[in-house]
Amino acid sequence: MTETPAMKQPDPCAMVIFGAGGDLTKRLLVPALYNLAKTGLIPDNFLIIGADIADRQSEEWASSLQTAIAEFAGNASAEDQIRDVDPAVWAKLAGRMHYLQGDFTRDEFYHTLADKLGALEQSHATAGNRLFYLAVADRFFGPIVTHLGAAKLTVQDKGAKPWRRVVIEKPFGHSLQSARALNQTILQSLAESQIYRIDHFLGKETVQNILALRFANSLFEPLWNRDRIDHVQITVAETVGVESRGKFYDVTGALRDMVPNHVFQLLAMVTMEPPTGFRPEAIRDKKFDLFTGLETLRAEDVVRGQYEAGTINGQSCVAYRAEPNVAPDTKTETYVAMRVRINNWRWAGVPFYIRTGKHLPARLTEIAIRFKQAPLAAFQDMSLETLPPNWLILRIQPDEGISLKFEAKHPGQTMRLAPVAMEFRYTDWFTPQPNIGYETLLYDCMIGDQTLFQRADMVEETWCVVQPVLDLWAADPAPIPTYRSGDSGPKAADALLSDDAKERVWRAIALPQPHQAS
């Protein structure tokens, strides 16, 4: 049996959370820290300072988060399940939590933060290592980093000890121009090695498992190219609407919200060339190379849509324009589908079809790889319709796993084929661990592993791909196409596939079902 390597223990450190009273802190950050504490992956000498504008005491802030941990710290596949909080683990974590009230747009706040950090770093013995997490609206990213730099809170010696790191949430810019401007701003105060641009999709086990599937199994590498793969479909579907995010979403839309970050990261994991090793820069270099090979999108490569009223799982849904904080005449898209091509040797001629949207039939994230049709020479009585292609399906959520669909002979005296599937589900092979997707990313921030985080050049390359489409949409006076809530998107999205090959169709947006033999 292969021994599991011991997990590296993070250095002692202080973590400062800007936006301590926000939804991200409540639903994701603190529950993830609790899960890390429960598995012993938080250093003994650890300190949390929550910073926000509301006036409250440290004990009050910590108490408000205890309920959130009970609700959100369970497995992502069982989100509605309330978990008991381990009193000993929570007491240890809560004893390290301190709150600082203030306006982090003002200089004096950072002087107060410096004083509080200095005192608490001594009492908690954190060795001066600092992790600043920006769980705030994106308009604050640049100003906070600039203030931190001016107050010398992020100054790091050449030996990188003690270390100072900053975690920045998405959206990283709203356009190519704004992304470049944000990079220029933060790089005036920080070195690239100090910046952790986070994408929570990359914290999911199946996403990380793509690299293991491809590069640890010689079975797949000979098939992973234009000679064997017909096309790839990437689907990120949500049943929810914009909920309480109307003010943010109506100036953002599906393309900005999902494609340059989440979806292109999935695309990179599937299509990047093999790295020379699993060092962070080796993997990030290969991702960057992949992004530089993406063709710029044209108008005919992209379809957008906006949801109308409808029904999902028996529940009535209002139209997007009837949602709170959404303009009644808005043209913001809640759905986008696109055809992406990669100009390199491995993928020349292979289309990648991407779709993401809200108020779709099921909550589903998957990467479906369709292999080319087998020759009919041995099955001359059959048509292409009766000899279906093979699929390799990587399920990101829900029910994480991998499925391989292929043909087998049906029992009997005649040569009759039947589709079968090999299924791998994480829960069948491994003991489920409480995981909401941020644990790995927070742990990597503390140990200084940037593998799963974007570099400045990667961010700008992905914006280069989508910016022409945003510009076209901004200048287009035509009404935005619509789709009923509960449908799979606007009908025009079907043509992205069928125009390339008449037999190509989108896979159904439906939850995986237990396999039934034919």
C-alpha positions, 0 to 999 in steps of 0.5 A: 500500500502506498503511504499517504504523505504527511500534510505540511503544517502551516506556519504560525500566522495571523489572518485578517478578514476584511468584510467580517460581517459579510455573507462570504465570511459566514457561509464559507470562510469561517466554516472552512476554517472550522473544518481545517481546525477539526482536521488539525490543519490550522497552526497552534499559533493562529490568530483571526482578526475580523474587520468591518464597519459595524460596531460589535464586540469580539465575543458577539462576532464569534457567537454569530458565526457559531450558528453559521458553522453548524449550518454550513460546515458539512459536506457540500453534497449535504448542504441542508444538513445541520451538523453539530459543532464540536465544542472543543474545536469551536472553543479553540477557534473562537478563542483566537477570534478578535473583531476590529471596527472601522472604515477601511477606506480611511488611513486611520483604520490601518494605523489602528489595525497595525497596533492591534496586530502588533499586540495580538501577534505577540500574545498569539506568537504568530511570528509576524506571518500575515494573511489578509483576506479581502471578502469585500465588494470588488471596488475595495480591492485596490484601495485596501491593498494600497492602504495596506502597502502605505501602512507597511503591513504587507512589507516582506523581506527578500527572504520572505520571512515573515511572509505577508500574503493577500487573498483576492476574491472574484470578480477580478475586474469587469473588463480587460481594461479594469483587470489590467488597472487592478493588476497595476494597482496591487502590484505597486504594493505587492509582489506577484508571489504575495497575491492569491487570486482565489477561485473556489471551483478549484477547491473541489476534489473532482477539479483537482482530480483532473490532473491525477486522471490525466497525468497519473494514468497512462490509459488516458494520455494517448486518447487525450488529443484531436485524433480521438476526441470529437468535442468537449462540453462544459456545463455549469448550471444553476437552478437558483436565480440571482436571489439577493445579488441583483445589484451586483449581478445586473452590472455583471451578467453570466459571462463576466461572473462565470467564464473568465474565471470558473469556466476557463479554469475548468477548461485549462485543467482539461486541456493544458499540456503536461507540466514538468512537475507539480510545482506551482509555477510549472502548472501555472505556466502550462495554464498560461500557455493554454490561455494564449492559444484560445481563439478570440470569440466572435459574435457567432460563437456566443449565445446569450439569454435571460430567464423569464418566469417559469417552473423549476422542480414544481416551484414557480419562478419569477422573470429576471426583470422582476427580481429585487434590485434588477432594472425592469428594462435590463439586457443583462444575460443570465445564460451564456453558451459559447464555442471555443477553439484552441490553436495548438497541436493537441486541440486543433479542430476540436470545439469546446462547447461551454454553457452556464446559466441560472434558473436551469433544470438542475444544479449540475457542473460537469465536463463531458468528453465525447470520443470520435465514432468507432469505424463501422467496418466491423458493424456494417449492418449498423448506422451511426445512430445505433453505434453511439460514441463513447463519453467520459464524464467528469462530475464536479457537482453534485455527486462528485465522480467520473463516468465512462460510457461505452458499448458492450455486447448484449447477451444472446445469439446475435451481435447486439450492442447495449450502452453500459457505464463504469462509475466512480463516485468519491463516496464509494471509495473514500470516507467523506470529509466535511468540505465546502470547497474553501478548505484546500484553498485556505490551507494552500494560502497558509503554506504558500502554494499558489498552484490553484491561484491565478497569476496576473498574466493569466487573468488578463489573457482570459479577459482578452478572449471575452472582451470583444463579445462584451463590446459587441453586446454593449453596442447591440440595440436588439432585445436580449433573447429569453428562455423560460425558467426551468428550460435548458436555455435559449434555442439558439444555443443548439445551433452552436453544436448542430452547425458544426455537425448535425449529430451534435447536441447538448447533453441533458441538464439532469442529475445523474441517476443510478445506472440501470442495465438495459 
